[in-house]
């Protein structure tokens, strides 16, 4: 086995690979761009090397820089992760030439699967079923039009060099064919510099089912069952699961055998995925082969109990696969949701910013990989989501004995996820997970499009419960701030040390305005002898509230509920019942009022009182100088925050004071 490997990637997959390497006693070398100097994968690795500036072309895609880093660090092998250099045949070749093991298939295997029509020809020879179609060299319009008629409409025109749906055209009749062909060729030329197309029968409601395969250098190839990745939007996977719902044992054997045959046909080594497109009745056709470890590999790990990165390392080090086909078993069901920094309601536009608050669902650390819930993430609180890279925040993976159990766990986990600082798709994922079609496993690639109304409901206004939580949080924060100041003053008799601080406010009330987009909510909390009363936009409730271990416990007119609140500047983020609302406290409201209510003045920093300018009982105007403090070799004059009478002066010239000390007290004149 290797003593040291370099991970030529970033984010969650770099962290994922490092975790397994560490568990095997293999030392790890991270690489990073300038944007990732402080990233989680860098912190986790034993050592790290800079590649270059933030843009991927100048860092993670720079094969020369990666190889140089591996050589300098003395790494024996390079794990490419997914994306970046993972399916770059030239890079795999360069590794070989440099005497560094590329943890993946041979350059020849990568190249063989890179071209769609060449791959199809190879697969046809290996007896792997293909969608009826034409994938030959002839590209003249008349010939292809005749092929379309032979195949039968509707047909799909696809770019040979394609991927991601570029250069794809559905053609429903012979009359439309010529124009559609021209369009597809033009798009393919522009996108890939290669105008060649192939033609297939068009499947109306297909599923995307892929088979995980593994090969070793001793000629063994096995499959690790299938994943269903039908839930996509614009060719981006959103939810993935294993096994595929409705899969029969017989069909699984057939698809597994076809996938193994595909891998054997190109002498495949390492982890690979054979993608099939399937009809609703289960008939399946080869689409393409991905010659890397995939984003969604954890669902396979959860149903097989295996560590696929460990297998990759074993195979790359020349060892045989640890298990034969007959020894592989699957148990239960796993579903993965990809958590992204994006705005689903704005066409899934990526959202950038700093992760001000990040709280993954309970029981979801990577160590718990064999537990029922797993989170793979490459970011921590305080990290930034930048425009330079894929904005994935985490993968949330739930396991259960049955699909329903896994799905229930996934829904609950999504409701617990808290992210502040960027917009996310967490609530959108929750809506898919609760949708009729997904719940019933009525899967096909058009699910998201068809469930539009269910997945994009009109934005609902905050409930009174949310506003109650925000108001209580704001009150508690103000009270704590005051208590902290009192604590710093060292006065054990300060009323703010009393836990029943509410009583201090008897007869008073606090008013807040919370903005929610365009809407403004007016909230008032009244302190009455019978307890707190809450007024929300004119509606009134008896309010009770307390801080529990990790949340706020509230009740409105006796109806109890829990909420978690997070402050980010003026924004209170309320997480309640699986919903996330942002309520912006209007600036004119709170802090000055809180100070005035306190009626005392605090030292802004530790220092020495050098002059007292007023006497007890003096009436002062707002802004009047009261006391001079010397701190950090400078003088600070403390002025009256409002008009009033000086009730008490707590210090004399020469006294040392701590930061936050209440220097004097003001009362109404
Ligand atoms: C198809 C198809 C229907 N019929 N081929 C889209 C990207 C490329 N990898 C394959 N794609 C498709 N090929 C035939 N003959 C429908 C799709 C397709 C799709 C496939 C898998 C997952 C999501 C998809 C979304 C739209 C279209």
Boltz pocket constraint, residues with backbone or C-beta under 6 A from the ligand:
constraints:
  - pocket:
      binder: B
      contacts: [[A, 131], [A, 156], [A, 163], [A, 164], [A, 165], [A, 200], [A, 201], [A, 202], [A, 203], [A, 204], [A, 206], [A, 207], [A, 208], [A, 229], [A, 230], [A, 232], [A, 235], [A, 277], [A, 287], [A, 445]]
      max_distance: 6.0
